[in-house]
Amino acid sequence: MNYFRLAIMILAITSFADVCLANEAGSQTQKTEWPSAAASTDWNLQLSIGHLPSAGLESSSADAGITDYRIRILHDIKMNTDLTISLGGGYALKHIDAPSHAALPDDLHGLFLELGARYRINDQAFASLKLNPGLYSDFKESGTDDLRMPLLALGGYNFENGFTVVGGFIYRIGYHSSSFFPALGFTYQPNADWRFDLIAPRPSVTYRATRQVQLFAAGDFASEEYELHDRSTGAKAIKYGDYKVMAGLTYLPAPAVRISTSLGYAFERKFSFYDSARPDLRIDDVPFFKVSLDWGW
């Protein structure tokens, strides 16, 4: 079991914006036709909601449930055939439903910008850079301590057999937890129906059942950190992290619209506290669901 957890930890590139690694690599490796709401559009809007039902808190009689709401909009500007600039931003709300004696914040907010550049070096190689400066806190007050900025530098090479190697690093500015993470992974698309992505923090296998329906199995090993201004929690900052496994379905009712739903299981869940003597607070494993909408134009 220790070796299994170690493998999971190596895959876990931990931050909300780290999901960009999987998205960025995926957008660069579509050698075979693969329908995607964002692939052929300049604007993209993403909406999602995820819910983890109430579960017991370690060493406490309290339960806590978590609901995530997210909105993100992105505009791609094609400077020429090789260079694309991305500008956008979004908002995320994490609502924690727990009794007052659990000393957890009710709402945690993320308000962020997204700035990126993708450069096609040649038909096989690409490089990209992405910044996600944002304010992440309980918003009881605001200050410079709320600022966090993940930086993602990524490059890759596409082989003719559908195999793509990607590598780079993530550097996180303003975080209490670890700042630097190497990023390495690959995607493999042997034909028009199957795709394998071994890229942290969201490895996945996708099967195109029909032109409009895709089935997938995936993992998600991300975490999120927020500054706290309400000192009743006894900490200056909080991080929530878990590991998820899931299966789901993606439906494309139109070329630029994608609806996804997934069910899964979250485990190794915990709240971590910074600049505080308060120990980590573990929370029981629980099933979860997520629904999302992608709309491009």
C-alpha positions, 0 to 999 in steps of 0.5 A, a space after each residue: 500500500 505504501 508503494 501505491 501511495 507513493 506512485 499517486 503522490 508522484 502523479 499529484 501536481 497539486 493546485 487548482 490551475 494544475 489541471 491546465 497541464 492535462 488540458 494544454 497537452 491534450 490540445 496539442 496532440 490531436 493528430 487524429 480527428 477527435 471532436 472537441 468543443 474547444 478545438 476549432 473555436 476562438 472563444 470557449 466557456 466552461 461551467 461545472 458543478 461537483 458535489 461530495 456528500 457529507 462525510 465524517 471528520 476525523 476525531 470529531 462528531 461533525 460531518 462536512 460536505 463540499 460543493 464546487 461551482 466553476 466558470 471559466 472563459 478563454 479567448 484564443 488569438 491566432 497571431 500566425 499559423 504557429 503562435 496562439 495567445 490565450 486570454 481569459 479568466 474565471 471564478 470558482 466557489 468551494 462551499 463547505 457545509 459543516 457545523 460551526 464547531 468543525 471550525 471550517 470556512 463556509 465559502 472559499 473563492 478563487 478569482 483568476 486570470 489566464 494568460 498563455 502562449 502556444 508555439 508550434 516549433 514544427 509539425 512535431 514539436 510545440 512549446 507553451 507557457 501559461 500564467 494563472 494569477 488570481 486571488 484565492 481566499 475566504 474573501 472576508 477581507 482582501 490583501 496581497 497574501 491572497 495572491 497566488 500564481 501558478 506558472 506552467 511551462 510545457 513542451 512536447 514532441 508528436 511521433 507519427 505513430 500517435 504517441 506524444 511525449 510532454 514535459 516541463 515544470 510548474 512553479 507556484 508563486 505565493 503558496 505555503 505548500 510546495 512551489 516547484 513540480 516537474 511535469 512529465 507524461 505522454 498521450 497515445 492515440 492509436 486510432 480515431 476511437 481510443 486515446 490514452 493520457 498519462 498526464 498528471 494531475 488527470 490521467 485518463 482513457 477515452 473511447 469514442 463510442 459514436 461521433 457524439 458520445 465518448 466514454 472515459 475513465 480518469 483520475 484526478 489528483 489536484 488540491 487547492 489552497 486559500 488564504 484565510 482572514 477569518 481567524 476562527 479557523 485557527 489558521 492563516 491558510 487552508 488547503 483541501 486535497 483528495 484523490 479521485 477515480 471516476 468514470 463518465 460520459 461526454 455528449 456532443 450535441 453540436 460541434 462546439 458544445 460538450 456536456 460531460 457527467 461523471 461519477 466516482 470515488 474520492 479518497 485520501 481526503 484532508 484539510 491542511 492548515 498553515 501558520 498554525 499549530 492545528 493538525 491536518 483534519 482528515 475526512 472520510 472517503 465518499 462517492 461524488 458526481 460532477 457535471 460540466 458544460 463546454 461551449 465554443 464559438 
